[in-house]
Amino acid sequence: MKLNYLKELNAFKEWMAFHEMPPNAVLLWHTLMMLNNTARWKPTFNAPNTIIRNLSGLTSQRIIESRKILMENELIHYEPGVKNKAAMYQMKSLVFYFEKLAQTSREQWELRNKVPNPVQFGYQPRDILKVKEKDKQNRGEGRANEQNAYTVYEQNFGIIKPIVRESFLAWCDDLGDEIVIEAIKLAAEKGGRTYSYLEAILKEWQQAGITTLEQAENYQLQKNKSQSTQFFVTNKSKNRAVLDEIRRELKS
């Protein structure tokens, strides 16, 4: 798979947000990416230690230590050089890593929210079976039309990070997808683009005892109305104080 330099750099920054790595290892990763770019993104490329030293400024010992860290974190594949042939490297795609992680998360969510079909035993009249089959079909169409909270999150905030994935799924289990999607929409409308912003809304709704979409909408309407009233009263008080000050100056 051919790598995309810019996408891999951005993916590495995102990966670094959840992993600790010594500066020398980070420097070596960037050096190897640059060499892979020079090699026109071949699946594997040869890189002598002398070139890596010149580009990175790392000593041979630091290269060995940093390379080991990159291998342990499955960021590169390395094969030692043989006679008349330099060491071979392969960069592992972090873009692919995050895509696979997101796919796995979606599959886990679908498994957790899948409604098992009940097994029918014994004889049932034909008419009853027809009614049950029609009802089952209607429920299936309803689920197909429902929005997936996980998908809505990624559409608005980007790929969900591994560190918050379990927490997000827990909110979906506790409040339901419908409530979580409404919170995502509210966060997006207010310019909030972080999971912590979304979670603050969900916690507030949970404390308010909100369990339905209608309750959430009414709660926000009342909250907005209260804030508007407070803003009006505050400004009215400020205006009155200014007018009183002007009157006192005119009388003096």
C-alpha positions as CSV (number, residue, x, y, z in Angstrom):
1,M,0.0,0.0,0.0
2,K,1.5,3.4,-1.1
3,L,1.7,5.8,1.8
4,N,0.6,9.4,1.7
5,Y,3.2,11.6,3.4
6,L,1.0,14.4,4.7
7,K,-1.7,11.9,6.0
8,E,0.9,9.8,7.7
9,L,2.4,12.8,9.4
10,N,-1.0,13.9,10.7
11,A,-1.7,10.3,11.8
12,F,1.6,10.2,13.7
13,K,0.7,13.4,15.6
14,E,-2.6,11.8,16.6
15,W,-0.8,8.6,17.6
16,M,1.7,10.6,19.7
17,A,-1.2,12.1,21.7
18,F,-1.8,8.7,23.2
19,H,1.7,7.2,23.4
20,E,4.9,8.3,25.1
21,M,8.0,8.2,22.9
22,P,11.5,9.5,23.4
23,P,12.5,12.5,21.2
24,N,15.2,10.4,19.5
25,A,12.7,7.8,18.4
26,V,10.4,10.5,17.1
27,L,13.4,12.0,15.2
28,L,14.3,8.6,13.7
29,W,10.7,8.0,12.6
30,H,10.6,11.3,10.7
31,T,14.0,10.6,9.2
32,L,12.9,7.2,7.9
33,M,9.7,8.7,6.5
34,M,11.8,11.2,4.6
35,L,13.9,8.5,3.2
36,N,10.9,6.5,2.2
37,N,9.5,9.6,0.5
38,T,12.8,9.9,-1.4
39,A,12.5,6.2,-2.4
40,R,9.0,7.1,-3.9
41,W,7.2,5.2,-1.2
42,K,8.4,1.7,-2.1
43,P,7.0,-0.9,0.3
44,T,10.6,-1.5,1.5
45,F,13.7,0.6,1.2
46,N,17.4,0.3,2.1
47,A,19.0,2.9,4.4
48,P,22.6,2.7,5.5
49,N,23.4,4.0,9.1
50,T,25.7,6.6,7.7
51,I,22.8,8.3,5.8
52,I,20.5,8.1,8.8
53,R,23.3,9.6,11.0
54,N,23.9,12.4,8.6
55,L,20.2,13.3,8.3
56,S,19.1,12.8,11.9
57,G,22.3,13.7,13.8
58,L,21.8,10.6,16.0
59,T,24.8,8.4,16.9
60,S,24.9,4.8,15.9
61,Q,24.0,3.7,19.5
62,R,21.0,6.2,19.6
63,I,19.8,4.8,16.2
64,I,19.9,1.3,17.6
65,E,17.9,2.3,20.7
66,S,15.4,4.4,18.8
67,R,14.9,1.7,16.1
68,K,14.1,-0.8,18.8
69,I,11.4,1.5,20.3
70,L,9.9,2.0,16.8
71,M,9.8,-1.8,16.3
72,E,8.3,-2.5,19.7
73,N,5.5,0.0,18.9
74,E,5.0,-1.7,15.5
75,L,5.7,1.5,13.6
76,I,8.4,0.0,11.4
77,H,9.7,-3.4,10.2
78,Y,13.5,-3.8,10.1
79,E,15.9,-6.3,8.7
80,P,19.6,-6.0,9.3
81,G,21.9,-5.4,6.4
82,V,24.0,-8.2,4.8
83,K,27.2,-8.1,2.9
84,N,27.2,-5.3,0.4
85,K,23.6,-4.5,1.2
86,A,22.3,-1.9,3.6
87,A,19.6,-2.5,6.2
88,M,16.0,-2.8,5.0
89,Y,13.1,-0.8,6.5
90,Q,9.4,-0.8,6.0
91,M,7.1,1.9,7.4
92,K,3.9,0.8,9.0
93,S,0.9,3.0,7.9
94,L,-0.7,4.8,10.8
95,V,-3.5,5.9,8.5
96,F,-4.4,2.3,8.0
97,Y,-4.0,1.7,11.7
98,F,-6.6,4.3,12.6
99,E,-9.0,3.2,9.8
100,K,-8.8,-0.4,11.0
101,L,-9.3,0.8,14.6
102,A,-12.4,2.8,13.6
103,Q,-13.8,-0.2,11.7
104,T,-13.2,-2.5,14.7
105,S,-15.0,0.0,16.9
106,R,-17.9,0.2,14.6
107,E,-18.2,-3.6,14.5
108,Q,-18.0,-3.8,18.3
109,W,-20.8,-1.1,18.5
110,E,-23.0,-3.0,16.1
111,L,-22.5,-6.3,18.0
112,R,-23.3,-4.6,21.3
113,N,-26.5,-3.1,19.9
114,K,-27.6,-6.0,17.7
115,V,-31.1,-7.3,18.6
116,P,-31.1,-11.1,18.5
117,N,-34.0,-12.7,16.6
118,P,-36.1,-14.9,18.9
119,V,-36.3,-18.6,18.0
120,Q,-39.8,-19.9,17.4
121,F,-40.8,-23.3,18.8
122,G,-43.9,-25.3,18.3
123,Y,-46.9,-24.8,16.0
124,Q,-48.4,-21.4,15.3
125,P,-51.4,-20.5,13.2
126,R,-50.5,-19.1,9.7
127,D,-52.2,-15.8,10.4
128,I,-50.2,-15.2,13.6
129,L,-47.0,-16.0,11.7
130,K,-47.9,-13.4,9.0
131,V,-48.5,-10.7,11.6
132,K,-45.3,-11.5,13.4
133,E,-43.3,-11.5,10.1
134,K,-44.8,-8.1,9.2
135,D,-44.0,-6.7,12.6
136,K,-40.5,-8.0,12.3
137,Q,-40.1,-6.4,8.9
138,N,-41.3,-3.0,10.2
139,R,-38.9,-3.1,13.1
140,G,-36.1,-3.9,10.7
141,E,-37.0,-1.0,8.5
142,G,-37.1,1.3,11.6
143,R,-33.6,0.2,12.7
144,A,-32.3,0.8,9.1
145,N,-33.6,4.4,9.2
146,E,-32.1,5.1,12.6
147,Q,-28.9,7.1,12.7
148,N,-25.8,5.5,14.2
149,A,-24.3,7.6,17.0
150,Y,-20.9,6.4,16.2
151,T,-21.2,7.4,12.6
152,V,-22.7,10.8,13.5
153,Y,-19.8,11.5,15.9
154,E,-17.2,10.8,13.2
155,Q,-19.0,12.9,10.7
156,N,-18.9,15.9,13.0
157,F,-15.7,15.4,15.1
158,G,-13.6,13.0,13.1
159,I,-12.3,9.5,14.0
160,I,-13.1,8.7,17.6
161,K,-9.9,8.3,19.6
162,P,-9.2,5.0,21.3
163,I,-8.9,6.6,24.7
164,V,-12.5,7.8,24.7
165,R,-14.1,5.1,22.6
166,E,-15.3,3.0,25.6
167,S,-16.6,6.0,27.4
168,F,-18.6,7.0,24.3
169,L,-20.1,3.6,23.9
170,A,-21.0,3.6,27.5
171,W,-23.0,6.8,27.0
172,C,-24.8,5.2,24.1
173,D,-25.7,2.3,26.3
174,D,-26.9,4.5,29.2
175,L,-28.8,7.2,27.3
176,G,-29.4,5.7,23.9
177,D,-28.2,6.7,20.5
178,E,-31.0,9.2,20.0
179,I,-30.0,11.3,23.0
180,V,-26.3,11.1,22.2
181,I,-26.9,12.2,18.6
182,E,-28.9,15.2,19.8
183,A,-26.0,16.1,22.1
184,I,-23.5,15.8,19.2
185,K,-25.7,18.1,17.1
186,L,-25.9,20.6,20.0
187,A,-22.1,20.5,20.5
188,A,-21.5,21.1,16.8
189,E,-24.0,24.0,16.7
190,K,-22.2,25.7,19.6
191,G,-18.7,25.2,18.0
192,G,-17.6,22.4,20.4
193,R,-15.4,20.0,18.6
194,T,-14.0,17.9,21.4
195,Y,-15.2,14.8,23.2
196,S,-15.0,16.6,26.6
197,Y,-17.4,19.2,25.3
198,L,-19.8,16.6,24.2
199,E,-19.5,14.7,27.5
200,A,-20.2,17.8,29.5
201,I,-23.6,18.1,27.7
202,L,-24.4,14.4,28.3
203,K,-23.5,14.7,32.0
204,E,-25.7,17.8,32.4
205,W,-28.6,16.0,30.8
206,Q,-28.0,12.8,32.9
207,Q,-28.1,14.9,36.1
208,A,-31.3,16.6,34.9
209,G,-32.9,13.1,34.5
210,I,-33.3,13.4,30.8
211,T,-34.2,10.1,29.1
212,T,-36.0,11.1,25.9
213,L,-35.3,13.3,22.9
214,E,-38.4,15.5,23.7
215,Q,-37.1,16.1,27.3
216,A,-33.7,17.0,25.9
217,E,-35.2,19.5,23.5
218,N,-37.5,21.0,26.2
219,Y,-34.6,21.3,28.6
220,Q,-32.5,23.2,26.1
221,L,-35.4,25.5,25.2
222,Q,-35.9,26.3,28.9
223,K,-32.2,26.8,29.4
224,N,-31.9,29.2,26.4
225,K,-34.9,31.1,27.6
226,S,-33.5,31.4,31.1
227,Q,-30.1,32.6,29.7
228,S,-31.9,35.2,27.5
229,T,-33.9,36.5,30.4
230,Q,-30.8,36.8,32.6
231,F,-29.0,38.6,29.8
232,F,-31.9,41.1,29.5
233,V,-32.1,41.7,33.2
234,T,-28.4,42.2,33.6
235,N,-28.2,44.6,30.7
236,K,-31.3,46.4,31.9
237,S,-29.7,46.9,35.3
238,K,-26.5,48.2,33.7
239,N,-28.4,50.7,31.6
240,R,-30.4,51.9,34.6
241,A,-27.1,52.5,36.5
242,V,-25.7,54.5,33.6
243,L,-28.9,56.6,33.4
244,D,-28.8,57.3,37.1
245,E,-25.2,58.4,36.9
246,I,-26.0,60.8,34.1
247,R,-28.9,62.2,36.1
248,R,-26.6,62.8,39.1
249,E,-24.1,64.6,36.9
250,L,-26.9,66.8,35.4
251,K,-28.2,67.8,38.8
252,S,-24.7,68.7,40.2
